[in-house]
Amino acid sequence: MHPLRRSALLVHGAGGGAWEWRHWLSVLQVEGWQPHALELQPAAEGVAATSLQDYVRQVSDALERMQRPRVLIGASLGGLLAVICAEQADALVLVNPLPPSPWNAALPAQEWGGSVAWQRNARLASTRQAMPDGDEASALFAFRHWRDESGAVMQQATAGVEVRRPLCPALFVVSRQDDAVPPEIISSWSREWQADLMETFATSHVGPLLGSHAHVIARQAVAWLNQLKGLR
């Protein structure tokens, strides 16, 4: 099989965008993959009216348009979306993913309104604090590109989504430190699913994508994909 026939769909997290995947896109392309970073879109009625199912449909539709073998790579909320759509994929890479039920019960408690004002309330100082393992340029870029998110999406995503263990191979990529999704949650989840776990030196929730080790982490994850028998 020619390596250029392998497809990868990358799904960003809440409040982010396709721009988060620049390190991963470059690694995938060098390794002969055809990657596409999906930009999740709010519902026509606006961000506050957007539901989790709106995003699920977008991921499912985008994946169906990609040739096989195809892999789903998701971060945070994008990781949960990847798990929901796992039956359509040949492998999963889940980067600090939001956990489904029952692991969601261990998430830090948080209240969500109709719209989460991550863009409107963005501050460079708080962005730096959220990215302790990123450089100044990355923090400035992220500060300028955060977006507001649907509170309904976040409420539905963290309330506990029922999913089945995927039949395809799965790799969990976890940060050493993560205030949003504590690494012990993902470790427990990966053990239950008998999936592979890659622990990284990232020290934030977005570190595997935007931190100083992002390029190395991407190479390690793609190396895992490259060794899968069905994807070579």
BAKEPA-321673 format. One record per residue: residue in three letters; x, y, z of N, C-alpha, C, O in turn. Coordinates in steps of 0.1 Angstrom, whole numbers, padded with zeros to 4 digits, always signed. Example, Ala and Ser with C-alpha at 12.3 -4.5 7.8 and 13.67 -1.06 7.14 Angstrom:
# residues 2
ALA+0132-0057+0078+0123-0045+0078+0132-0033+0078+0142-0033+0085 SER+0128-0022+0071+0137-0011+0071+0129+0000+0079+0134+0011+0080 
//
This chain:
# residues 232
MET+0008-0012+0000+0000+0000+0000+0009+0012+0000+0018+0014+0008 HIS+0006+0022-0009+0014+0034-0010+0010+0043+0002-0002+0044+0005 PRO+0020+0048+0009+0017+0055+0022+0009+0068+0020+0002+0072+0029 LEU+0009+0073+0008+0001+0086+0005-0014+0083+0005-0022+0092+0004 ARG-0018+0070+0005-0032+0067+0005-0038+0067+0020-0050+0065+0021 ARG-0029+0069+0030-0034+0069+0043-0039+0083+0047-0032+0093+0045 SER-0051+0083+0053-0057+0096+0057-0058+0098+0072-0059+0088+0079 ALA-0057+0110+0076-0058+0113+0091-0067+0125+0092-0065+0136+0086 LEU-0077+0124+0101-0086+0135+0104-0083+0140+0119-0083+0132+0128 LEU-0079+0153+0120-0075+0158+0133-0086+0167+0138-0091+0176+0131 VAL-0091+0165+0150-0102+0173+0156-0098+0180+0169-0093+0174+0178 HIS-0099+0193+0168-0094+0202+0179-0104+0201+0191-0115+0195+0191 GLY-0099+0208+0202-0107+0208+0214-0116+0221+0215-0116+0229+0206 ALA-0124+0221+0226-0133+0232+0228-0125+0246+0229-0115+0247+0236 GLY-0131+0256+0223-0124+0269+0223-0112+0271+0214-0107+0282+0213 GLY-0108+0260+0207-0097+0260+0199-0100+0261+0184-0111+0266+0180 GLY-0092+0255+0176-0094+0255+0161-0084+0246+0154-0075+0240+0161 ALA-0085+0245+0141-0076+0236+0134-0062+0241+0135-0053+0233+0133 TRP-0060+0254+0138-0046+0259+0139-0038+0252+0150-0026+0253+0150 GLU-0045+0246+0160-0037+0239+0171-0029+0227+0166-0020+0223+0173 TRP-0031+0222+0154-0025+0210+0149-0013+0212+0140-0009+0203+0133 ARG-0007+0224+0140+0003+0227+0130+0015+0218+0131+0021+0213+0121 HIS+0019+0215+0143+0031+0206+0145+0027+0192+0140+0035+0185+0134 TRP+0016+0187+0144+0011+0174+0140+0009+0172+0125+0013+0162+0119 LEU+0004+0183+0119+0002+0182+0104+0015+0181+0097+0016+0173+0087 SER+0025+0188+0101+0038+0188+0094+0044+0174+0096+0050+0169+0086 VAL+0043+0168+0108+0049+0154+0110+0042+0144+0102+0048+0136+0095 LEU+0028+0145+0101+0021+0135+0093+0024+0136+0079+0026+0126+0072 GLN+0025+0148+0074+0028+0150+0060+0042+0145+0056+0044+0138+0046 VAL+0052+0147+0065+0065+0142+0062+0065+0126+0062+0073+0120+0055 GLU+0057+0120+0070+0056+0106+0071+0047+0100+0061+0044+0088+0061 GLY+0042+0108+0051+0035+0102+0040+0020+0101+0042+0013+0094+0035 TRP+0014+0108+0052+0000+0108+0054-0007+0119+0047+0000+0129+0043 GLN-0020+0118+0045-0028+0129+0040-0037+0134+0051-0048+0129+0053 PRO-0032+0144+0059-0040+0148+0070-0049+0160+0067-0046+0168+0058 HIS-0060+0161+0075-0069+0172+0074-0073+0176+0088-0078+0168+0095 ALA-0071+0189+0092-0075+0194+0105-0089+0200+0103-0090+0210+0096 LEU-0098+0194+0110-0112+0199+0109-0114+0211+0117-0109+0212+0128 GLU-0121+0221+0112-0125+0233+0119-0140+0231+0123-0149+0233+0114 LEU-0143+0228+0136-0156+0226+0140-0164+0239+0139-0159+0250+0142 GLN-0177+0238+0134-0185+0250+0131-0197+0250+0140-0203+0240+0143 PRO-0200+0262+0145-0213+0263+0153-0225+0261+0145-0224+0262+0132 ALA-0236+0259+0151-0249+0257+0144-0253+0271+0138-0248+0281+0142 ALA-0261+0270+0128-0265+0282+0121-0272+0292+0130-0271+0304+0128 GLU-0278+0287+0141-0284+0296+0150-0275+0303+0160-0279+0311+0168 GLY-0262+0299+0160-0252+0305+0168-0245+0296+0178-0250+0284+0179 VAL-0235+0300+0184-0227+0292+0193-0236+0286+0205-0235+0274+0207 ALA-0244+0294+0211-0252+0290+0222-0262+0279+0218-0266+0271+0227 ALA-0266+0278+0206-0275+0268+0201-0269+0256+0196-0275+0246+0192 THR-0255+0255+0197-0248+0244+0191-0248+0232+0201-0247+0234+0213 SER-0250+0220+0197-0251+0208+0205-0239+0199+0202-0232+0201+0192 LEU-0237+0190+0211-0226+0180+0209-0229+0172+0196-0219+0169+0189 GLN-0241+0169+0193-0245+0161+0181-0241+0169+0169-0238+0163+0158 ASP-0242+0182+0169-0238+0190+0157-0223+0187+0154-0220+0186+0142 TYR-0215+0187+0164-0201+0184+0162-0199+0169+0158-0190+0167+0149 VAL-0206+0160+0163-0205+0146+0160-0208+0144+0145-0201+0137+0138 ARG-0218+0151+0140-0222+0150+0126-0210+0155+0117-0207+0149+0106 GLN-0204+0166+0121-0193+0172+0113-0181+0163+0112-0175+0161+0102 VAL-0178+0156+0124-0167+0147+0124-0170+0135+0115-0162+0130+0107 SER-0182+0129+0117-0186+0118+0109-0186+0120+0094-0182+0112+0087 ASP-0192+0132+0091-0193+0135+0076-0179+0137+0070-0176+0132+0059 ALA-0170+0144+0078-0156+0146+0073-0149+0133+0071-0141+0131+0062 LEU-0151+0124+0081-0144+0111+0080-0148+0103+0069-0140+0096+0062 GLU-0161+0103+0066-0167+0095+0055-0162+0099+0042-0161+0091+0032 ARG-0157+0112+0041-0152+0117+0028-0137+0113+0026-0132+0115+0015 MET-0131+0107+0036-0117+0104+0035-0115+0089+0031-0123+0080+0036 GLN-0105+0086+0023-0103+0073+0019-0096+0065+0030-0090+0070+0039 ARG-0098+0052+0030-0092+0043+0040-0079+0037+0035-0077+0036+0023 PRO-0070+0034+0044-0072+0034+0059-0072+0049+0064-0065+0057+0058 ARG-0080+0051+0074-0081+0065+0079-0081+0064+0094-0087+0055+0100 VAL-0075+0074+0100-0073+0075+0115-0080+0088+0120-0080+0098+0113 LEU-0084+0087+0132-0090+0099+0139-0081+0103+0150-0077+0095+0158 ILE-0077+0115+0150-0068+0121+0160-0076+0132+0167-0079+0142+0160 GLY-0079+0131+0180-0086+0141+0186-0080+0146+0199-0074+0138+0207 ALA-0081+0159+0202-0076+0164+0215-0088+0170+0223-0096+0177+0218 SER-0088+0166+0236-0097+0172+0246-0112+0168+0241-0115+0156+0240 LEU-0120+0178+0238-0133+0176+0233-0132+0168+0220-0141+0159+0217 GLY-0122+0171+0212-0120+0164+0199-0118+0149+0201-0121+0141+0193 GLY-0111+0146+0213-0109+0132+0216-0122+0125+0219-0123+0113+0215 LEU-0131+0131+0227-0144+0125+0229-0151+0123+0216-0158+0113+0214 LEU-0151+0133+0207-0158+0132+0194-0152+0120+0186-0159+0113+0180 ALA-0139+0118+0187-0132+0107+0180-0137+0094+0186-0140+0085+0178 VAL-0139+0093+0199-0143+0080+0205-0158+0078+0200-0161+0066+0198 ILE-0166+0088+0200-0180+0086+0196-0181+0081+0181-0190+0073+0178 CYS-0171+0086+0173-0171+0082+0159-0162+0071+0155-0158+0069+0144 ALA-0157+0063+0166-0146+0054+0164-0149+0043+0154-0140+0037+0148 GLU-0162+0039+0152-0166+0028+0143-0162+0031+0129-0161+0022+0121 GLN-0161+0044+0126-0157+0048+0112-0142+0049+0110-0138+0051+0098 ALA-0134+0047+0120-0120+0048+0119-0113+0035+0120-0118+0025+0125 ASP-0100+0035+0115-0092+0023+0115-0082+0024+0127-0075+0014+0130 ALA-0080+0035+0133-0072+0037+0145-0076+0050+0151-0080+0059+0145 LEU-0073+0051+0164-0076+0064+0172-0063+0068+0179-0055+0060+0184 VAL-0061+0082+0179-0051+0088+0188-0058+0098+0196-0064+0108+0190 LEU-0058+0097+0209-0066+0105+0218-0057+0113+0227-0050+0107+0235 VAL-0057+0126+0225-0047+0135+0232-0055+0142+0243-0063+0150+0241 ASN-0051+0138+0256-0058+0144+0268-0073+0145+0265-0079+0155+0267 PRO-0080+0134+0261-0094+0134+0257-0103+0136+0269-0101+0132+0280 LEU-0114+0143+0266-0125+0144+0276-0131+0130+0278-0133+0123+0267 PRO-0132+0125+0290-0136+0111+0291-0151+0109+0290-0159+0118+0294 PRO-0155+0097+0285-0170+0094+0285-0173+0088+0299-0165+0088+0308 SER-0186+0084+0300-0190+0077+0312-0183+0063+0314-0182+0057+0303 PRO-0179+0059+0325-0181+0065+0339-0169+0074+0343-0170+0080+0354 TRP-0159+0076+0335-0147+0083+0339-0149+0098+0341-0142+0105+0347 ASN-0160+0103+0334-0163+0117+0335-0166+0121+0349-0164+0133+0353 ALA-0171+0112+0358-0174+0115+0372-0162+0120+0380-0164+0127+0390 ALA-0150+0118+0375-0138+0122+0382-0133+0136+0377-0123+0141+0383 LEU-0140+0142+0368-0135+0155+0363-0138+0165+0373-0147+0164+0381 PRO-0130+0176+0373-0132+0187+0382-0146+0193+0379-0150+0195+0368 ALA-0154+0196+0390-0167+0201+0388-0167+0215+0382-0158+0223+0386 GLN-0176+0218+0373-0176+0231+0366-0190+0234+0361-0197+0225+0356 GLU-0194+0247+0361-0207+0251+0356-0205+0257+0342-0195+0265+0340 TRP-0214+0254+0333-0213+0260+0320-0226+0268+0317-0237+0263+0320 GLY-0224+0280+0311-0236+0288+0307-0240+0285+0293-0236+0275+0287 GLY-0248+0294+0287-0252+0292+0273-0241+0293+0263-0240+0286+0253 SER-0231+0302+0267-0219+0304+0258-0207+0306+0267-0207+0314+0276 VAL-0196+0299+0264-0184+0300+0272-0175+0310+0266-0171+0308+0254 ALA-0173+0321+0272-0166+0333+0266-0151+0332+0266-0144+0340+0272 TRP-0146+0321+0260-0131+0320+0260-0124+0330+0251-0113+0334+0253 GLN-0131+0334+0240-0125+0345+0232-0128+0359+0238-0118+0366+0239 ARG-0140+0361+0242-0143+0375+0247-0135+0378+0260-0132+0389+0263 ASN-0133+0368+0268-0126+0370+0281-0111+0366+0280-0105+0365+0291 ALA-0106+0364+0268-0092+0359+0267-0083+0370+0272-0085+0382+0269 ARG-0072+0366+0279-0062+0375+0283-0048+0368+0281-0047+0356+0282 LEU-0039+0376+0277-0026+0370+0274-0020+0364+0286-0014+0353+0285 ALA-0022+0370+0298-0016+0365+0310-0022+0351+0313-0015+0342+0317 SER-0035+0350+0312-0042+0337+0315-0038+0326+0304-0038+0314+0307 THR-0036+0331+0292-0032+0321+0282-0018+0316+0285-0016+0304+0283 ARG-0009+0325+0289+0005+0320+0293+0004+0310+0304+0011+0300+0305 GLN-0005+0313+0314-0007+0304+0325-0012+0291+0321-0008+0280+0327 ALA-0021+0290+0311-0026+0278+0306-0016+0270+0297-0018+0258+0295 MET-0006+0277+0293+0004+0271+0284+0018+0272+0290+0027+0278+0284 PRO+0021+0267+0302+0034+0269+0309+0045+0262+0301+0057+0266+0303 ASP+0042+0252+0292+0052+0245+0285+0053+0251+0270+0059+0244+0262 GLY+0047+0262+0267+0047+0268+0254+0056+0280+0254+0059+0286+0265 ASP+0061+0284+0242+0069+0296+0242+0060+0309+0240+0048+0308+0239 GLU+0067+0320+0240+0060+0333+0240+0052+0335+0227+0040+0339+0227 ALA+0058+0331+0216+0051+0332+0203+0038+0324+0202+0028+0328+0197 SER+0039+0311+0207+0028+0302+0207+0017+0308+0216+0005+0307+0213 ALA+0020+0313+0228+0010+0319+0237+0003+0330+0231-0009+0332+0232 LEU+0011+0339+0224+0005+0351+0217-0005+0347+0206-0016+0352+0205 PHE-0001+0337+0198-0009+0332+0187-0022+0326+0193-0033+0329+0188 ALA-0021+0318+0203-0033+0311+0209-0042+0322+0215-0054+0321+0213 PHE-0036+0332+0222-0044+0343+0228-0053+0349+0217-0064+0353+0220 ARG-0047+0351+0205-0055+0358+0194-0065+0349+0187-0073+0354+0179 HIS-0064+0336+0190-0072+0327+0182-0082+0318+0190-0090+0310+0184 TRP-0082+0319+0203-0092+0312+0211-0106+0316+0206-0108+0327+0200 ARG-0116+0308+0207-0129+0311+0203-0139+0308+0214-0137+0299+0222 ASP-0151+0314+0214-0161+0311+0223-0167+0297+0220-0167+0293+0209 GLU-0172+0291+0230-0177+0277+0229-0191+0276+0234-0195+0284+0243 SER-0198+0266+0229-0212+0264+0233-0212+0257+0247-0205+0247+0250 GLY-0219+0264+0257-0221+0258+0270-0228+0245+0269-0225+0236+0277 ALA-0238+0244+0260-0245+0231+0259-0236+0220+0255-0237+0208+0260 VAL-0227+0222+0246-0217+0212+0241-0209+0208+0253-0207+0196+0256 MET-0204+0217+0261-0195+0214+0273-0203+0206+0283-0198+0197+0290 GLN-0216+0210+0285-0224+0204+0295-0227+0189+0291-0226+0180+0299 GLN-0230+0187+0278-0233+0174+0273-0220+0165+0273-0221+0153+0277 ALA-0209+0171+0270-0197+0164+0269-0192+0159+0283-0186+0148+0284 THR-0194+0167+0293-0189+0164+0306-0199+0157+0315-0196+0152+0326 ALA-0211+0156+0310-0222+0150+0318-0221+0134+0318-0227+0128+0327 GLY-0214+0129+0308-0212+0115+0307-0218+0109+0295-0230+0106+0295 VAL-0210+0107+0284-0215+0102+0272-0212+0086+0272-0201+0082+0276 GLU-0223+0079+0269-0221+0064+0269-0215+0060+0255-0221+0063+0245 VAL-0204+0053+0255-0197+0049+0243-0193+0034+0245-0191+0030+0257 ARG-0191+0027+0234-0186+0014+0235-0171+0014+0232-0166+0023+0225 ARG-0164+0004+0238-0150+0003+0236-0147+0001+0221-0153-0009+0215 PRO-0139+0009+0214-0137+0007+0200-0130-0006+0197-0122-0011+0205 LEU-0133-0011+0185-0126-0023+0180-0113-0020+0174-0104-0029+0173 CYS-0110-0008+0170-0098-0004+0163-0087-0001+0174-0090+0001+0185 PRO-0074-0002+0170-0064+0002+0179-0065+0016+0184-0069+0025+0177 ALA-0061+0019+0197-0062+0032+0202-0050+0036+0210-0045+0027+0218 LEU-0045+0048+0209-0034+0053+0216-0039+0065+0224-0044+0075+0219 PHE-0037+0065+0237-0039+0076+0246-0026+0084+0248-0016+0078+0253 VAL-0027+0097+0245-0015+0106+0247-0018+0115+0259-0028+0122+0259 VAL-0011+0114+0270-0014+0121+0282-0003+0130+0287+0009+0126+0286 SER-0007+0142+0292+0003+0151+0297+0007+0147+0311-0001+0140+0318 ARG+0019+0150+0315+0024+0147+0329+0016+0155+0339+0013+0150+0350 GLN+0012+0167+0335+0003+0175+0344-0008+0181+0335-0006+0185+0324 ASP-0020+0180+0341-0032+0185+0333-0043+0189+0343-0048+0179+0350 ASP-0046+0201+0345-0057+0205+0354-0071+0203+0349-0080+0201+0356 ALA-0072+0202+0335-0085+0200+0329-0090+0186+0329-0101+0183+0333 VAL-0081+0177+0325-0084+0162+0325-0072+0156+0332-0062+0153+0326 PRO-0072+0154+0345-0061+0148+0353-0056+0135+0346-0064+0127+0343 PRO-0043+0133+0345-0037+0121+0339-0042+0108+0344-0042+0098+0337 GLU-0045+0108+0358-0049+0095+0364-0062+0090+0358-0065+0078+0358 ILE-0071+0100+0354-0083+0096+0347-0081+0088+0334-0086+0078+0332 ILE-0072+0094+0326-0069+0088+0313-0061+0075+0315-0064+0065+0308 SER-0053+0074+0325-0046+0061+0328-0055+0050+0331-0054+0039+0326 SER-0065+0053+0339-0075+0043+0343-0084+0039+0331-0086+0027+0329 TRP-0088+0049+0324-0096+0047+0312-0088+0038+0302-0094+0028+0296 SER-0076+0041+0299-0068+0033+0289-0066+0019+0294-0066+0010+0286 ARG-0064+0017+0307-0062+0003+0312-0075-0005+0310-0074-0016+0306 GLU-0086+0001+0313-0099-0006+0311-0101-0010+0297-0107-0020+0294 TRP-0097-0001+0288-0099-0004+0273-0088-0012+0268-0088-0016+0256 GLN-0078-0015+0276-0066-0023+0271-0059-0016+0259-0055-0022+0249 ALA-0059-0003+0260-0053+0005+0249-0039+0009+0253-0035+0008+0264 ASP-0031+0014+0243-0018+0019+0245-0018+0033+0252-0027+0041+0249 LEU-0009+0035+0260-0008+0048+0267+0006+0054+0265+0016+0047+0268 MET+0007+0067+0261+0019+0073+0259+0020+0085+0268+0013+0095+0266 GLU+0028+0084+0279+0030+0095+0288+0040+0105+0283+0051+0101+0278 THR+0037+0118+0284+0046+0128+0278+0051+0137+0289+0047+0137+0300 PHE+0061+0146+0285+0066+0156+0294+0058+0169+0294+0062+0178+0300 ALA+0047+0169+0286+0039+0181+0286+0033+0184+0299+0030+0175+0307 THR+0032+0197+0303+0028+0201+0316+0015+0209+0315+0013+0218+0324 SER+0007+0207+0305-0006+0214+0304-0015+0206+0295-0011+0197+0288 HIS-0028+0210+0296-0038+0203+0288-0035+0204+0273-0037+0195+0265 VAL-0030+0216+0268-0028+0218+0254-0013+0215+0251-0009+0217+0239 GLY-0005+0211+0260+0009+0210+0258+0013+0200+0247+0022+0204+0239 PRO+0006+0189+0245+0010+0180+0234+0008+0186+0220+0014+0181+0211 LEU+0000+0196+0219-0002+0203+0207+0006+0216+0205+0011+0219+0194 LEU+0007+0223+0216+0012+0237+0215+0024+0239+0224+0030+0250+0223 GLY+0029+0230+0232+0040+0231+0240+0053+0229+0233+0054+0226+0221 SER+0064+0231+0241+0078+0229+0235+0081+0215+0231+0090+0213+0222 HIS+0074+0205+0236+0076+0191+0232+0066+0187+0221+0066+0175+0218 ALA+0058+0195+0216+0047+0191+0207+0052+0184+0195+0046+0174+0191 HIS+0063+0188+0189+0068+0182+0176+0073+0168+0179+0070+0159+0172 VAL+0080+0166+0191+0085+0153+0195+0073+0144+0198+0073+0132+0194 ILE+0063+0149+0205+0051+0141+0208+0044+0136+0196+0040+0125+0195 ALA+0043+0145+0186+0036+0142+0174+0044+0131+0166+0038+0122+0161 ARG+0057+0132+0166+0065+0122+0160+0063+0108+0166+0063+0098+0160 GLN+0063+0108+0180+0061+0095+0187+0047+0089+0184+0046+0077+0182 ALA+0037+0098+0183+0023+0093+0180+0022+0087+0166+0016+0077+0164 VAL+0029+0094+0157+0028+0090+0143+0037+0077+0141+0033+0068+0133 ALA+0047+0076+0149+0055+0063+0148+0046+0052+0153+0047+0041+0148 TRP+0038+0054+0163+0029+0044+0168+0019+0040+0156+0017+0028+0154 LEU+0014+0050+0149+0005+0047+0138+0012+0039+0127+0006+0030+0122 ASN+0024+0043+0124+0032+0037+0113+0034+0022+0116+0036+0014+0106 GLN+0035+0018+0128+0038+0004+0131+0025-0005+0131+0027-0017+0133 LEU+0014+0001+0130+0001-0007+0130+0000-0015+0117+0002-0009+0106 LYS-0002-0028+0118-0001-0036+0106-0011-0032+0095-0008-0032+0083 GLY-0023-0028+0099-0033-0024+0089-0031-0011+0083-0038-0008+0073 LEU-0021-0003+0088-0019+0010+0083-0006+0012+0075-0003+0023+0070 ARG+0002+0001+0074+0015+0002+0068+0014+0000+0052+0024+0000+0045 
//
